[in-house]
Amino acid sequence: MSDDLAVVALLTEPARKRVFDAVLAAGGAADRDGIAAAAGVSRKLAAFHLDRLAEAGLLAATYRRTGTAGRPRKFYSPTDRELAVSIPRREYELMAELFAEALDTGKGRSRGQVSRVAAAVGARMAKAEIHKRPSSNRALLALLARHGYQPVTRGGEIQLSNCPFHALSATHRQLTCTANHALLTGMLGELGAQGYEAVSVPKNGGCCVLIRRPGYRSPDRRWRPPSVA
């Protein structure tokens, strides 16, 4: 059994999967008590599963003192580890790298086409989703979750805790982030989800796009998405 397959097998245990999902939903470091409550399991069982997930590299564990006295508490947060299981083996990421390299070194017109195609694909994805769910907001959250963005709603914004294109953005950041922004803009345009807009935000970790309502005051500073046209 490959290492990735062995790690994926860990998540087939229902309680462990709920614990893992609770950490992802926390949107940052969370302690055992909070995770146990969110997952609906005892603190002892949560601690067992959390440590197994940390040993597998899916979670990072750190100690933090939360008061002036007592022992430091253990907090858990997601790592950047990516899992890929394919039988038989496929190399889709390699082909994506080849396409991205060609577009990055090509003429501006061909790179600009990426944004137009991404927006059209996003609209098509949203159109298919809205037929399943009458609420545009629920359709949006379901769509984001299904495609790995790990959305967390806070006030008038939806933070995307994960970048589904992390590996590609490391080598072709401008192209990937611009295409991602166009993809999400296409989704929002088709759904019309309570006037949400996709805003590019510079950040380390998570997604380079923040979804929020116009006029909502957010700590993230707005910046213009990089142009590839």
N, C-alpha and C positions, 0 to 999 in steps of 0.2 A: 504493500500500500504506500502511495506517495505521501510526502509530508503534508501537502495541501489537502489531499483526500482524508487523511487522518484527522486534520483539524476540522474539516467540514463535518466529519462524523461526530465530533464533539457536540455540534449544534443540533443533532437529531434528537437529543434528550429534551423533552418539552420544557421542563423547569429551567434548564440551563439556557435554552433559547430565550425564554422570557427574561431571565436575568441579563443576558447580553443585550436584548432589545431595550431594556430599562436603562442601561448605561448609555446606549446610543441616543435615546430620547432625552436624556438629561442635558445634552448639549454641552457637556464639560465634565470636569471631575466630580464624582459623586461618592458618598461614603456607603458603607454596608447597610446602615439603617434605612437610608433613603431608597437604595436599590431594592432591598427586601420588601419594603412597603409597596413600591411601584410594581414589582414582579408578583406580589401576592404570595410570597414564601417566607419562611422563618429566617431570622438573621443568620442562624447557624448554617442553614442550607444555602443561603445566598453567599456566605463567606466561602463555603466549599466550592461552589461553582465559579465564583469570581477568581479564586486562586487557580483553578484548573484553566480558565480562560487566559489568565495572565501567563501561566506556564507555556501555553500554546502560542503566545505572542499576539493574541487578539486584543488584549487589554494591557495597559501600563499601570502599575501600582506605585503609589507614592505615599509617604507619611507626612501629615500636616498637623501642627498643633493648633487647635481651635480655641483654646482658652489659656488662662495663665497657669493652670495647674492640671495635673493628670498626664497620662501618656498620650503621645501623638496618635491621631486616628488615621486609618488607612483609607485612601481614596483611589478610585479607579477611573480610567478614561480610555477611550478607544485609541488604538495605534494606527499607523499607516500601512500595516501589513495587508497585502492583497492576496487573494486566493484564486487560483484558476484550476479547475478540474474539467478535463475534456477527454472523453473516450470515444473514438481514437483521438490522439493529440491533434490540436489545431494551432495555427499561428496567426490568428486574426490581428493581434497587436503588431506583429511584424509588418503586415500589409498596411495597417494604418500608419505606421511610421514611414513607410515608403511613400504613401500618398501625401502625408504631411510635408515630408522633405521636398517632394516635387512642387507642392503648392507654395511653400515658403521661398523656394528659389525661383519660382516662375514669375510671370508678369503680374502686375497689380490687378488686371482684369480677371484673371483666373482665380486669384485669391479672393477678390470681392464676390465672386460667384458662390464661394463657400457660405457666406452670410445669407445670401438670398435663398440658397438651397436649405440651409439650416432653419430659417424662419418658416419656409414652406413645410418642412418635415415636422416642426413643432406644431404648426396649425393642424396638420393631418393627424398627428397623435392625439391632440386635444379633441378634435372632432369625433374620433372613434371613442374616446373616453366619456364624452358628455352624453352619449347614447346609453351608457350604463348607469349613470348617476344624474338625477335631475338637478342637483345643486352644483353650480359651477365651482364653488369653493371646495366642496368635497371631491369633485372630479380633479381639481388641481392638486390637492394634497395626495390623492391616490396615485396620480400620474407621477408626481415627484418622488413618492416613496418607491413606486415600482421600478423606477429607473435609477435608484441608488443615491438620490440627493439627501436622504435623511432629513426631511423638513421638520423644523421646530417653530411653531407659531408663538410669537411674543408681541403682544400689543397689536400694532398696526403693521407688523412685518412678519415675513416668513424667512427665517434663517435656514440656509442650506448647509448642514453640518459636514457633508461629504462631497467631494468632487468625483463624479463618476469617471472623469477623464484624467485622473491624477498623473498617471505615468506619462501620458502624451503631453500634458501641460508642462511637465518638467523639461522637455526638450523642445517643445514648440508652443511656448506659453501664449504669445500674441495671437497666433492663429487659432489655438484651441479655445482661449477665453472669449475671443470675439465670436467664434462659431457657437459657443455655449450661450452667450448672451443673446444671440439671434434666435437660437432654438427656444429659449425660455420666453423671449418676446413673442415669438410665433404662437406658443401655447397660450399665453395670456390674452393675446389679441383674439384668438378664436373663442376662448372661454368667457372673456369679459368678467373675470372673477372680482367683483366688487371694486373695480377700478385699480387693481394692483398693477404695478409696473416693475420691470426688471431693471435694477440699477447695478452697474459694475462697481465693485469696491475692492481696493487693494487689501489683501490679507494673507497671512501665512496659515495654511491649513484650512480645511473646509472649501467651500465653493467661492469663486470670484464674483458671484452674482448674489445680490440681496433682492428679495421680492418684498415690496412694501406699497402702502397706499400713498398717493401723492400728498405732500404736505406733512406726512408723519415725521416727527423729529426723531432721528436715530443717531446714536453715537458714531455710526459709520459715515465717513466723509465721502460725499459723492465725487466721482471722477468720470471723465469721458472714456467710453470703451475704446481700446486701441483700434485705429482704422486700418483696414486691409484693402480698401477699395483703390 
